[in-house]
Amino acid sequence: MHDLSAKSAYELRTPYAFWRETEGIPMYDGYWIEDVRTVELGDWPRTGGRGAFVNLNGAGMNCDAHINEIPPKQQLKAERHLYEEIVFILSGQGATVIWNDGGAKHTLEWQEGSLFSPPLNTWHQHFNADSSRPARFISLTSAPQAINQYRNLDFIFNNPFIFSDRYRGEAGELTKPGQYIQKGVKPGRVWETNFVANLMEFQPKEHSARGAGTRNSLFEFVGNTMSAHLSAFPPGKYKKAHRHGPGAHIVILTGNGYSLMWPEGTEPQRIDWRPGSLVVPPLDWYHQHFCPGPEPARFIALNPGDSNILWRISPSPTGTKTRVARKSNMAIRIRRFTGCSSKSATGAGHKHKCRCLPDQARRKAIL
């Protein structure tokens, strides 16, 4: 495989960026995608299907996302890799076979709304069971960290090491019933599992601390450091503004609404969303989600950090000016700031209103 260490030694681009270019598929950047179920994909020879990279600004090179499509009644090539991955099924039905070298093969049967994570460095292969429609899924991975650190693709994709502390390959291990963990910093809210059959049927826990009527559950998979959380809130309501680390990939499942996003010291910018939309708030940008429509909102956030250890949430700052507007019986809190906190070339602050408009993701040409 390509010598990424030598190729990137005196370049501004990272080893991950060089690898991504060699994959030969479209790449989307920006701040959001209107509908991940319909974006254009390209043939992906390495996987045997079609795909695209999603490298939105909010990921901060901490993680990336891939959109994959399996043709009708076909399968992708088997692969293993030394980075973590969380898979969410966007459409279709099928199965994923998972195994270690020398071990038995075990199968997860999935449908639209399924969520799972192939254990680290296990072989896995995705199959489309539908003979008339392609199946599509989005996955969050830690590939940027692994590739930038090791700079050796043979080590990452052809490593025989078995993480038996995460997955032993026993019968029923992948599909055993989940349970809420009653310890840690979020006792009773973290669901430990290896597979969620349908997020639309999963009932998250009440969590009004984040907003009236809000429900929220967090998911931990197969000993991963990556995690996910499912949030739901009623029509005419909103979630409280907050900020956290980079990389939370928010996929809208139901509802029509919008989010406000802003770095501290600037005007909030609005992103309208609907089912299939993807929003990734950048590092330490405040964001707040609103559901003014008649249907409740529900989304899954795929996170690069552990929900118990690495993922920290900060509320919006105190002392900010707040305006409350009322529309469709919903109280909307919009924070206004007096100026920009960034510095000019001379080090002096400036008072103009910065435009940090979160444009929809745009496809980049393959270099």
Short mmCIF file of the C-alpha atoms (twelve columns), coordinates in Angstrom:
data_MODEL
# 
_entry.id   MODEL 
# 
loop_
_atom_site.group_PDB 
_atom_site.id 
_atom_site.type_symbol 
_atom_site.label_atom_id 
_atom_site.label_alt_id 
_atom_site.label_comp_id 
_atom_site.label_asym_id 
_atom_site.label_seq_id 
_atom_site.Cartn_x 
_atom_site.Cartn_y 
_atom_site.Cartn_z 
_atom_site.pdbx_PDB_model_num 
ATOM 1   C CA . MET A 1   0.000   0.000   0.000  1 
ATOM 2   C CA . HIS A 2   0.973   3.663   -0.305 1 
ATOM 3   C CA . ASP A 3   3.890   4.973   1.798  1 
ATOM 4   C CA . LEU A 4   1.965   7.644   3.679  1 
ATOM 5   C CA . SER A 5   4.836   8.507   6.005  1 
ATOM 6   C CA . ALA A 6   7.142   9.586   3.189  1 
ATOM 7   C CA . LYS A 7   4.343   11.160  1.138  1 
ATOM 8   C CA . SER A 8   3.183   13.460  3.929  1 
ATOM 9   C CA . ALA A 9   6.560   14.230  5.530  1 
ATOM 10  C CA . TYR A 10  6.952   17.688  3.994  1 
ATOM 11  C CA . GLU A 11  3.360   18.419  3.013  1 
ATOM 12  C CA . LEU A 12  0.588   20.430  4.616  1 
ATOM 13  C CA . ARG A 13  -1.900  17.625  4.023  1 
ATOM 14  C CA . THR A 14  -2.241  14.783  6.504  1 
ATOM 15  C CA . PRO A 15  -1.628  11.084  5.797  1 
ATOM 16  C CA . TYR A 16  -5.396  10.606  6.116  1 
ATOM 17  C CA . ALA A 17  -6.005  13.234  3.406  1 
ATOM 18  C CA . PHE A 18  -3.616  11.450  1.027  1 
ATOM 19  C CA . TRP A 19  -5.301  8.099   1.704  1 
ATOM 20  C CA . ARG A 20  -8.764  9.582   1.187  1 
ATOM 21  C CA . GLU A 21  -7.749  10.875  -2.249 1 
ATOM 22  C CA . THR A 22  -6.522  7.440   -3.337 1 
ATOM 23  C CA . GLU A 23  -9.934  5.920   -2.526 1 
ATOM 24  C CA . GLY A 24  -11.399 7.712   -5.576 1 
ATOM 25  C CA . ILE A 25  -14.879 8.537   -4.248 1 
ATOM 26  C CA . PRO A 26  -16.674 11.872  -3.703 1 
ATOM 27  C CA . MET A 27  -15.995 13.871  -0.549 1 
ATOM 28  C CA . TYR A 28  -18.399 16.317  1.105  1 
ATOM 29  C CA . ASP A 29  -17.318 19.124  3.418  1 
ATOM 30  C CA . GLY A 30  -19.048 22.154  4.945  1 
ATOM 31  C CA . TYR A 31  -21.305 22.215  8.012  1 
ATOM 32  C CA . TRP A 32  -24.355 20.130  7.143  1 
ATOM 33  C CA . ILE A 33  -25.955 17.865  4.539  1 
ATOM 34  C CA . GLU A 34  -29.613 18.261  3.628  1 
ATOM 35  C CA . ASP A 35  -30.271 14.539  3.133  1 
ATOM 36  C CA . VAL A 36  -27.658 11.784  3.472  1 
ATOM 37  C CA . ARG A 37  -30.140 9.341   1.913  1 
ATOM 38  C CA . THR A 38  -29.932 11.019  -1.491 1 
ATOM 39  C CA . VAL A 39  -26.415 12.513  -1.859 1 
ATOM 40  C CA . GLU A 40  -24.480 11.407  -4.916 1 
ATOM 41  C CA . LEU A 41  -22.061 8.514   -4.411 1 
ATOM 42  C CA . GLY A 42  -19.283 7.061   -6.543 1 
ATOM 43  C CA . ASP A 43  -18.015 3.560   -7.292 1 
ATOM 44  C CA . TRP A 44  -15.737 2.417   -4.467 1 
ATOM 45  C CA . PRO A 45  -13.459 -0.377  -5.738 1 
ATOM 46  C CA . ARG A 46  -11.954 -1.153  -2.312 1 
ATOM 47  C CA . THR A 47  -15.365 -1.952  -0.780 1 
ATOM 48  C CA . GLY A 48  -17.122 -3.301  -3.882 1 
ATOM 49  C CA . GLY A 49  -20.045 -0.881  -3.557 1 
ATOM 50  C CA . ARG A 50  -20.668 2.834   -3.875 1 
ATOM 51  C CA . GLY A 51  -19.716 5.468   -1.351 1 
ATOM 52  C CA . ALA A 52  -18.642 8.956   -0.326 1 
ATOM 53  C CA . PHE A 53  -16.581 10.518  2.431  1 
ATOM 54  C CA . VAL A 54  -18.207 13.047  4.743  1 
ATOM 55  C CA . ASN A 55  -15.613 15.386  6.250  1 
ATOM 56  C CA . LEU A 56  -17.712 18.190  7.694  1 
ATOM 57  C CA . ASN A 57  -15.969 21.043  9.481  1 
ATOM 58  C CA . GLY A 58  -17.390 20.039  12.851 1 
ATOM 59  C CA . ALA A 59  -15.498 16.724  12.819 1 
ATOM 60  C CA . GLY A 60  -12.235 18.581  13.318 1 
ATOM 61  C CA . MET A 61  -10.199 15.650  11.919 1 
ATOM 62  C CA . ASN A 62  -11.160 13.808  15.102 1 
ATOM 63  C CA . CYS A 63  -13.297 11.384  13.081 1 
ATOM 64  C CA . ASP A 64  -14.917 11.010  9.682  1 
ATOM 65  C CA . ALA A 65  -18.093 9.546   8.216  1 
ATOM 66  C CA . HIS A 66  -18.654 7.288   5.213  1 
ATOM 67  C CA . ILE A 67  -21.885 6.847   3.284  1 
ATOM 68  C CA . ASN A 68  -22.027 3.365   1.774  1 
ATOM 69  C CA . GLU A 69  -24.466 1.779   -0.657 1 
ATOM 70  C CA . ILE A 70  -24.868 -1.917  -1.440 1 
ATOM 71  C CA . PRO A 71  -26.461 -2.815  -4.807 1 
ATOM 72  C CA . PRO A 72  -29.614 -4.980  -4.778 1 
ATOM 73  C CA . LYS A 73  -28.947 -8.582  -3.706 1 
ATOM 74  C CA . GLN A 74  -25.193 -7.913  -3.569 1 
ATOM 75  C CA . GLN A 75  -22.584 -7.638  -0.842 1 
ATOM 76  C CA . LEU A 76  -19.583 -5.493  -0.032 1 
ATOM 77  C CA . LYS A 77  -16.099 -6.979  0.241  1 
ATOM 78  C CA . ALA A 78  -15.064 -8.353  3.612  1 
ATOM 79  C CA . GLU A 79  -12.746 -6.019  5.510  1 
ATOM 80  C CA . ARG A 80  -11.146 -5.395  8.886  1 
ATOM 81  C CA . HIS A 81  -9.428  -2.265  10.133 1 
ATOM 82  C CA . LEU A 82  -7.652  -0.926  13.162 1 
ATOM 83  C CA . TYR A 83  -10.111 1.897   13.740 1 
ATOM 84  C CA . GLU A 84  -13.546 1.955   15.330 1 
ATOM 85  C CA . GLU A 85  -16.794 2.262   13.405 1 
ATOM 86  C CA . ILE A 86  -20.457 2.812   14.278 1 
ATOM 87  C CA . VAL A 87  -22.983 1.881   11.566 1 
ATOM 88  C CA . PHE A 88  -26.475 3.340   11.188 1 
ATOM 89  C CA . ILE A 89  -28.754 1.887   8.494  1 
ATOM 90  C CA . LEU A 90  -30.420 4.645   6.446  1 
ATOM 91  C CA . SER A 91  -32.467 2.443   4.128  1 
ATOM 92  C CA . GLY A 92  -32.942 -1.184  3.121  1 
ATOM 93  C CA . GLN A 93  -32.564 -4.479  4.904  1 
ATOM 94  C CA . GLY A 94  -29.817 -7.041  5.025  1 
ATOM 95  C CA . ALA A 95  -27.207 -8.637  7.231  1 
ATOM 96  C CA . THR A 96  -23.640 -8.208  8.437  1 
ATOM 97  C CA . VAL A 97  -21.427 -11.219 9.102  1 
ATOM 98  C CA . ILE A 98  -18.702 -10.724 11.741 1 
ATOM 99  C CA . TRP A 99  -15.798 -13.013 12.657 1 
ATOM 100 C CA . ASN A 100 -12.191 -13.259 13.843 1 
ATOM 101 C CA . ASP A 101 -9.464  -15.281 12.148 1 
ATOM 102 C CA . GLY A 102 -10.033 -18.923 12.963 1 
ATOM 103 C CA . GLY A 103 -13.353 -18.222 14.686 1 
ATOM 104 C CA . ALA A 104 -16.998 -18.872 13.910 1 
ATOM 105 C CA . LYS A 105 -18.991 -16.402 11.828 1 
ATOM 106 C CA . HIS A 106 -21.952 -14.649 13.438 1 
ATOM 107 C CA . THR A 107 -24.694 -12.665 11.705 1 
ATOM 108 C CA . LEU A 108 -26.586 -9.474  12.544 1 
ATOM 109 C CA . GLU A 109 -29.801 -9.009  10.551 1 
ATOM 110 C CA . TRP A 110 -30.587 -5.317  10.124 1 
ATOM 111 C CA . GLN A 111 -33.214 -2.975  8.691  1 
ATOM 112 C CA . GLU A 112 -33.740 0.754   8.284  1 
ATOM 113 C CA . GLY A 113 -33.096 2.281   11.718 1 
ATOM 114 C CA . SER A 114 -30.650 -0.372  12.976 1 
ATOM 115 C CA . LEU A 115 -27.524 0.706   14.867 1 
ATOM 116 C CA . PHE A 116 -24.454 -1.415  15.600 1 
ATOM 117 C CA . SER A 117 -20.664 -1.431  15.708 1 
ATOM 118 C CA . PRO A 118 -18.398 -4.139  14.269 1 
ATOM 119 C CA . PRO A 119 -15.926 -4.927  17.079 1 
ATOM 120 C CA . LEU A 120 -12.482 -3.414  16.594 1 
ATOM 121 C CA . ASN A 121 -10.389 -5.179  13.918 1 
ATOM 122 C CA . THR A 122 -12.896 -7.988  13.338 1 
ATOM 123 C CA . TRP A 123 -13.636 -9.165  9.834  1 
ATOM 124 C CA . HIS A 124 -17.070 -7.981  8.715  1 
ATOM 125 C CA . GLN A 125 -19.057 -8.116  5.493  1 
ATOM 126 C CA . HIS A 126 -22.339 -6.369  4.666  1 
ATOM 127 C CA . PHE A 127 -25.073 -8.028  2.552  1 
ATOM 128 C CA . ASN A 128 -28.179 -6.498  0.933  1 
ATOM 129 C CA . ALA A 129 -31.145 -8.867  1.220  1 
ATOM 130 C CA . ASP A 130 -33.421 -6.853  -1.099 1 
ATOM 131 C CA . SER A 131 -33.417 -7.886  -4.751 1 
ATOM 132 C CA . SER A 132 -34.946 -4.632  -6.026 1 
ATOM 133 C CA . ARG A 133 -33.463 -1.750  -3.980 1 
ATOM 134 C CA . PRO A 134 -29.986 -0.739  -2.829 1 
ATOM 135 C CA . ALA A 135 -29.256 -0.561  0.895  1 
ATOM 136 C CA . ARG A 136 -27.543 2.538   2.283  1 
ATOM 137 C CA . PHE A 137 -25.837 3.199   5.601  1 
ATOM 138 C CA . ILE A 138 -23.716 5.898   7.203  1 
ATOM 139 C CA . SER A 139 -20.851 5.053   9.512  1 
ATOM 140 C CA . LEU A 140 -18.776 7.165   11.879 1 
ATOM 141 C CA . THR A 141 -15.132 6.061   12.139 1 
ATOM 142 C CA . SER A 142 -11.906 6.983   13.904 1 
ATOM 143 C CA . ALA A 143 -9.925  6.452   10.675 1 
ATOM 144 C CA . PRO A 144 -8.361  9.960   10.681 1 
ATOM 145 C CA . GLN A 145 -6.737  9.356   14.065 1 
ATOM 146 C CA . ALA A 146 -5.492  5.860   13.221 1 
ATOM 147 C CA . ILE A 147 -4.145  6.713   9.769  1 
ATOM 148 C CA . ASN A 148 -2.479  9.947   10.881 1 
ATOM 149 C CA . GLN A 149 -0.828  8.207   13.809 1 
ATOM 150 C CA . TYR A 150 0.403   4.952   12.236 1 
ATOM 151 C CA . ARG A 151 0.821   6.116   8.596  1 
ATOM 152 C CA . ASN A 152 0.895   2.515   7.425  1 
ATOM 153 C CA . LEU A 153 -2.161  1.144   5.645  1 
ATOM 154 C CA . ASP A 154 -0.963  -2.465  5.762  1 
ATOM 155 C CA . PHE A 155 -0.782  -2.214  9.563  1 
ATOM 156 C CA . ILE A 156 -4.297  -0.726  9.714  1 
ATOM 157 C CA . PHE A 157 -6.104  -2.963  7.196  1 
ATOM 158 C CA . ASN A 158 -4.126  -6.230  7.437  1 
ATOM 159 C CA . ASN A 159 -3.353  -6.496  11.142 1 
ATOM 160 C CA . PRO A 160 -4.071  -9.993  12.592 1 
ATOM 161 C CA . PHE A 161 -4.318  -8.852  16.219 1 
ATOM 162 C CA . ILE A 162 -7.544  -9.982  17.931 1 
ATOM 163 C CA . PHE A 163 -9.047  -7.756  20.636 1 
ATOM 164 C CA . SER A 164 -10.471 -10.631 22.670 1 
ATOM 165 C CA . ASP A 165 -11.167 -8.275  25.567 1 
ATOM 166 C CA . ARG A 166 -13.769 -6.577  23.347 1 
ATOM 167 C CA . TYR A 167 -15.128 -9.514  21.363 1 
ATOM 168 C CA . ARG A 168 -14.543 -13.217 21.961 1 
ATOM 169 C CA . GLY A 169 -16.625 -14.501 19.049 1 
ATOM 170 C CA . GLU A 170 -19.036 -16.508 21.186 1 
ATOM 171 C CA . ALA A 171 -22.526 -17.485 20.033 1 
ATOM 172 C CA . GLY A 172 -25.107 -14.834 20.921 1 
ATOM 173 C CA . GLU A 173 -22.471 -12.311 21.983 1 
ATOM 174 C CA . LEU A 174 -23.472 -9.749  19.367 1 
ATOM 175 C CA . THR A 175 -27.210 -10.037 19.935 1 
ATOM 176 C CA . LYS A 176 -27.426 -10.430 23.709 1 
ATOM 177 C CA . PRO A 177 -30.042 -8.159  25.335 1 
ATOM 178 C CA . GLY A 178 -28.868 -4.666  26.215 1 
ATOM 179 C CA . GLN A 179 -29.095 -3.159  29.676 1 
ATOM 180 C CA . TYR A 180 -28.874 0.211   31.396 1 
ATOM 181 C CA . ILE A 181 -25.662 0.667   33.374 1 
ATOM 182 C CA . GLN A 182 -26.290 1.845   36.923 1 
ATOM 183 C CA . LYS A 183 -22.810 3.238   37.543 1 
ATOM 184 C CA . GLY A 184 -20.548 5.917   36.069 1 
ATOM 185 C CA . VAL A 185 -21.251 9.628   35.651 1 
ATOM 186 C CA . LYS A 186 -24.620 9.006   33.953 1 
ATOM 187 C CA . PRO A 187 -26.134 6.085   35.901 1 
ATOM 188 C CA . GLY A 188 -29.303 4.629   34.446 1 
ATOM 189 C CA . ARG A 189 -29.000 6.476   31.115 1 
ATOM 190 C CA . VAL A 190 -26.287 4.502   29.298 1 
ATOM 191 C CA . TRP A 191 -27.598 1.459   27.405 1 
ATOM 192 C CA . GLU A 192 -24.818 -1.107  26.952 1 
ATOM 193 C CA . THR A 193 -25.438 -3.192  23.862 1 
ATOM 194 C CA . ASN A 194 -23.913 -4.563  20.670 1 
ATOM 195 C CA . PHE A 195 -26.966 -4.085  18.461 1 
ATOM 196 C CA . VAL A 196 -30.108 -1.918  18.365 1 
ATOM 197 C CA . ALA A 197 -32.622 -3.438  15.940 1 
ATOM 198 C CA . ASN A 198 -34.663 -0.272  15.314 1 
ATOM 199 C CA . LEU A 199 -34.073 3.170   16.804 1 
ATOM 200 C CA . MET A 200 -37.608 4.214   15.843 1 
ATOM 201 C CA . GLU A 201 -38.972 1.697   18.342 1 
ATOM 202 C CA . PHE A 202 -36.444 2.380   21.111 1 
ATOM 203 C CA . GLN A 203 -37.883 4.482   23.947 1 
ATOM 204 C CA . PRO A 204 -35.210 6.798   25.393 1 
ATOM 205 C CA . LYS A 205 -35.216 7.850   29.047 1 
ATOM 206 C CA . GLU A 206 -36.914 11.016  30.308 1 
ATOM 207 C CA . HIS A 207 -34.350 13.825  30.531 1 
ATOM 208 C CA . SER A 208 -36.151 17.127  31.113 1 
ATOM 209 C CA . ALA A 209 -32.905 18.713  32.342 1 
ATOM 210 C CA . ARG A 210 -32.103 19.286  28.653 1 
ATOM 211 C CA . GLY A 211 -35.534 20.729  27.833 1 
ATOM 212 C CA . ALA A 212 -39.230 20.228  28.560 1 
ATOM 213 C CA . GLY A 213 -40.396 16.835  27.305 1 
ATOM 214 C CA . THR A 214 -36.913 15.798  26.190 1 
ATOM 215 C CA . ARG A 215 -35.960 12.113  26.257 1 
ATOM 216 C CA . ASN A 216 -32.402 10.831  25.880 1 
ATOM 217 C CA . SER A 217 -30.481 7.550   26.061 1 
ATOM 218 C CA . LEU A 218 -26.808 6.881   25.393 1 
ATOM 219 C CA . PHE A 219 -25.351 3.772   23.739 1 
ATOM 220 C CA . GLU A 220 -22.061 2.013   24.435 1 
ATOM 221 C CA . PHE A 221 -20.867 -0.731  22.051 1 
ATOM 222 C CA . VAL A 222 -18.421 -3.671  22.379 1 
ATOM 223 C CA . GLY A 223 -15.943 -1.819  24.585 1 
ATOM 224 C CA . ASN A 224 -15.548 1.045   22.101 1 
ATOM 225 C CA . THR A 225 -14.448 4.560   22.931 1 
ATOM 226 C CA . MET A 226 -16.955 5.767   20.311 1 
ATOM 227 C CA . SER A 227 -20.592 6.010   21.375 1 
ATOM 228 C CA . ALA A 228 -24.004 7.348   20.341 1 
ATOM 229 C CA . HIS A 229 -27.060 8.928   21.881 1 
ATOM 230 C CA . LEU A 230 -30.709 9.030   20.888 1 
ATOM 231 C CA . SER A 231 -32.705 12.194  21.625 1 
ATOM 232 C CA . ALA A 232 -36.395 12.943  21.188 1 
ATOM 233 C CA . PHE A 233 -38.481 15.998  22.009 1 
ATOM 234 C CA . PRO A 234 -42.123 17.004  21.379 1 
ATOM 235 C CA . PRO A 235 -43.457 19.398  18.736 1 
ATOM 236 C CA . GLY A 236 -43.404 23.029  19.804 1 
ATOM 237 C CA . LYS A 237 -40.394 22.452  22.082 1 
ATOM 238 C CA . TYR A 238 -36.633 22.929  21.987 1 
ATOM 239 C CA . LYS A 239 -33.482 21.546  23.588 1 
ATOM 240 C CA . LYS A 240 -31.343 23.787  25.751 1 
ATOM 241 C CA . ALA A 241 -28.266 25.319  24.151 1 
ATOM 242 C CA . HIS A 242 -24.971 23.608  24.938 1 
ATOM 243 C CA . ARG A 243 -21.522 22.926  23.522 1 
ATOM 244 C CA . HIS A 244 -19.013 20.062  23.631 1 
ATOM 245 C CA . GLY A 245 -16.099 18.516  21.796 1 
ATOM 246 C CA . PRO A 246 -15.933 17.981  18.017 1 
ATOM 247 C CA . GLY A 247 -17.393 15.225  15.893 1 
ATOM 248 C CA . ALA A 248 -20.994 14.628  17.010 1 
ATOM 249 C CA . HIS A 249 -22.726 13.583  13.762 1 
ATOM 250 C CA . ILE A 250 -26.443 14.287  14.251 1 
ATOM 251 C CA . VAL A 251 -28.744 12.397  11.859 1 
ATOM 252 C CA . ILE A 252 -32.372 13.561  11.930 1 
ATOM 253 C CA . LEU A 253 -34.823 10.643  12.110 1 
ATOM 254 C CA . THR A 254 -38.198 12.390  12.422 1 
ATOM 255 C CA . GLY A 255 -39.580 15.912  12.521 1 
ATOM 256 C CA . ASN A 256 -38.970 19.171  10.704 1 
ATOM 257 C CA . GLY A 257 -37.165 21.953  12.514 1 
ATOM 258 C CA . TYR A 258 -33.954 23.883  12.756 1 
ATOM 259 C CA . SER A 259 -30.806 24.301  14.794 1 
ATOM 260 C CA . LEU A 260 -28.947 27.439  15.833 1 
ATOM 261 C CA . MET A 261 -25.141 27.178  15.912 1 
ATOM 262 C CA . TRP A 262 -22.577 29.772  16.892 1 
ATOM 263 C CA . PRO A 263 -19.092 30.150  18.343 1 
ATOM 264 C CA . GLU A 264 -19.080 32.256  21.485 1 
ATOM 265 C CA . GLY A 265 -19.094 35.966  20.684 1 
ATOM 266 C CA . THR A 266 -20.923 35.741  17.335 1 
ATOM 267 C CA . GLU A 267 -24.481 35.797  16.048 1 
ATOM 268 C CA . PRO A 268 -26.328 32.443  15.927 1 
ATOM 269 C CA . GLN A 269 -26.788 30.993  12.456 1 
ATOM 270 C CA . ARG A 270 -29.738 28.819  11.474 1 
ATOM 271 C CA . ILE A 271 -29.793 25.395  9.781  1 
ATOM 272 C CA . ASP A 272 -33.161 23.979  8.697  1 
ATOM 273 C CA . TRP A 273 -33.443 20.201  8.875  1 
ATOM 274 C CA . ARG A 274 -35.764 17.316  8.074  1 
ATOM 275 C CA . PRO A 275 -35.515 13.505  8.160  1 
ATOM 276 C CA . GLY A 276 -32.194 12.485  6.626  1 
ATOM 277 C CA . SER A 277 -30.385 15.742  7.408  1 
ATOM 278 C CA . LEU A 278 -26.907 15.597  8.964  1 
ATOM 279 C CA . VAL A 279 -25.569 18.361  11.238 1 
ATOM 280 C CA . VAL A 280 -22.124 18.405  12.895 1 
ATOM 281 C CA . PRO A 281 -21.519 21.261  15.378 1 
ATOM 282 C CA . PRO A 282 -17.829 22.301  15.460 1 
ATOM 283 C CA . LEU A 283 -15.665 22.232  18.569 1 
ATOM 284 C CA . ASP A 284 -17.086 24.430  21.349 1 
ATOM 285 C CA . TRP A 285 -19.792 25.946  19.130 1 
ATOM 286 C CA . TYR A 286 -23.015 26.444  21.046 1 
ATOM 287 C CA . HIS A 287 -25.994 24.792  19.381 1 
ATOM 288 C CA . GLN A 288 -29.688 24.512  20.104 1 
ATOM 289 C CA . HIS A 289 -32.367 22.402  18.404 1 
ATOM 290 C CA . PHE A 290 -35.975 23.515  17.786 1 
ATOM 291 C CA . CYS A 291 -39.049 21.563  16.672 1 
ATOM 292 C CA . PRO A 292 -41.745 24.068  15.576 1 
ATOM 293 C CA . GLY A 293 -43.613 21.589  13.360 1 
ATOM 294 C CA . PRO A 294 -46.540 19.302  14.193 1 
ATOM 295 C CA . GLU A 295 -44.440 16.116  14.464 1 
ATOM 296 C CA . PRO A 296 -42.055 15.221  17.309 1 
ATOM 297 C CA . ALA A 297 -38.340 15.362  16.562 1 
ATOM 298 C CA . ARG A 298 -35.966 12.444  17.025 1 
ATOM 299 C CA . PHE A 299 -32.280 12.192  16.123 1 
ATOM 300 C CA . ILE A 300 -29.307 9.904   16.620 1 
ATOM 301 C CA . ALA A 301 -25.927 11.469  17.380 1 
ATOM 302 C CA . LEU A 302 -22.879 9.362   16.524 1 
ATOM 303 C CA . ASN A 303 -20.076 10.484  18.836 1 
ATOM 304 C CA . PRO A 304 -16.296 9.987   18.659 1 
ATOM 305 C CA . GLY A 305 -16.034 10.027  22.479 1 
ATOM 306 C CA . ASP A 306 -17.137 7.707   25.271 1 
ATOM 307 C CA . SER A 307 -20.447 8.877   26.756 1 
ATOM 308 C CA . ASN A 308 -19.268 8.184   30.315 1 
ATOM 309 C CA . ILE A 309 -15.673 9.404   30.190 1 
ATOM 310 C CA . LEU A 310 -14.654 11.581  27.243 1 
ATOM 311 C CA . TRP A 311 -17.852 13.394  26.329 1 
ATOM 312 C CA . ARG A 312 -18.348 16.593  28.322 1 
ATOM 313 C CA . ILE A 313 -21.209 19.037  27.806 1 
ATOM 314 C CA . SER A 314 -21.168 22.695  28.837 1 
ATOM 315 C CA . PRO A 315 -24.355 24.774  29.099 1 
ATOM 316 C CA . SER A 316 -24.677 28.130  27.408 1 
ATOM 317 C CA . PRO A 317 -22.782 30.959  29.148 1 
ATOM 318 C CA . THR A 318 -24.390 32.983  31.891 1 
ATOM 319 C CA . GLY A 319 -24.766 36.707  31.495 1 
ATOM 320 C CA . THR A 320 -25.609 36.597  27.787 1 
ATOM 321 C CA . LYS A 321 -28.438 38.689  26.521 1 
ATOM 322 C CA . THR A 322 -31.554 36.605  25.895 1 
ATOM 323 C CA . ARG A 323 -34.578 37.390  23.804 1 
ATOM 324 C CA . VAL A 324 -37.674 35.233  24.075 1 
ATOM 325 C CA . ALA A 325 -39.880 35.108  20.993 1 
ATOM 326 C CA . ARG A 326 -43.123 33.173  20.820 1 
ATOM 327 C CA . LYS A 327 -44.259 31.365  17.711 1 
ATOM 328 C CA . SER A 328 -46.537 28.332  17.431 1 
ATOM 329 C CA . ASN A 329 -46.753 28.186  21.246 1 
ATOM 330 C CA . MET A 330 -42.993 27.610  21.435 1 
ATOM 331 C CA . ALA A 331 -40.582 29.685  23.513 1 
ATOM 332 C CA . ILE A 332 -37.433 30.324  21.481 1 
ATOM 333 C CA . ARG A 333 -34.344 31.531  23.296 1 
ATOM 334 C CA . ILE A 334 -31.913 33.318  20.965 1 
ATOM 335 C CA . ARG A 335 -28.716 34.590  22.531 1 
ATOM 336 C CA . ARG A 336 -27.316 37.851  21.220 1 
ATOM 337 C CA . PHE A 337 -23.681 38.835  21.543 1 
ATOM 338 C CA . THR A 338 -22.204 42.318  21.220 1 
ATOM 339 C CA . GLY A 339 -19.185 41.508  19.100 1 
ATOM 340 C CA . CYS A 340 -16.622 39.016  17.860 1 
ATOM 341 C CA . SER A 341 -14.063 37.487  20.194 1 
ATOM 342 C CA . SER A 342 -11.507 36.914  17.420 1 
ATOM 343 C CA . LYS A 343 -8.372  39.035  17.094 1 
ATOM 344 C CA . SER A 344 -7.091  41.118  14.215 1 
ATOM 345 C CA . ALA A 345 -3.534  40.889  12.883 1 
ATOM 346 C CA . THR A 346 -2.448  43.516  15.422 1 
ATOM 347 C CA . GLY A 347 -4.009  41.573  18.296 1 
ATOM 348 C CA . ALA A 348 -6.830  44.055  18.862 1 
ATOM 349 C CA . GLY A 349 -10.387 42.827  19.022 1 
ATOM 350 C CA . HIS A 350 -12.958 44.034  16.519 1 
ATOM 351 C CA . LYS A 351 -16.666 44.695  16.858 1 
ATOM 352 C CA . HIS A 352 -18.168 43.683  13.514 1 
ATOM 353 C CA . LYS A 353 -20.579 40.766  13.429 1 
ATOM 354 C CA . CYS A 354 -18.767 37.718  12.057 1 
ATOM 355 C CA . ARG A 355 -20.560 35.636  9.457  1 
ATOM 356 C CA . CYS A 356 -19.983 32.013  10.400 1 
ATOM 357 C CA . LEU A 357 -22.766 30.804  8.136  1 
ATOM 358 C CA . PRO A 358 -22.983 27.009  8.167  1 
ATOM 359 C CA . ASP A 359 -23.354 26.332  4.454  1 
ATOM 360 C CA . GLN A 360 -24.685 22.994  3.329  1 
ATOM 361 C CA . ALA A 361 -21.961 20.485  2.536  1 
ATOM 362 C CA . ARG A 362 -20.571 20.701  -0.941 1 
ATOM 363 C CA . ARG A 363 -19.029 17.931  -2.968 1 
ATOM 364 C CA . LYS A 364 -15.326 18.368  -3.632 1 
ATOM 365 C CA . ALA A 365 -13.749 17.258  -6.853 1 
ATOM 366 C CA . ILE A 366 -11.564 14.163  -6.630 1 
ATOM 367 C CA . LEU A 367 -7.927  15.217  -6.910 1 
# 
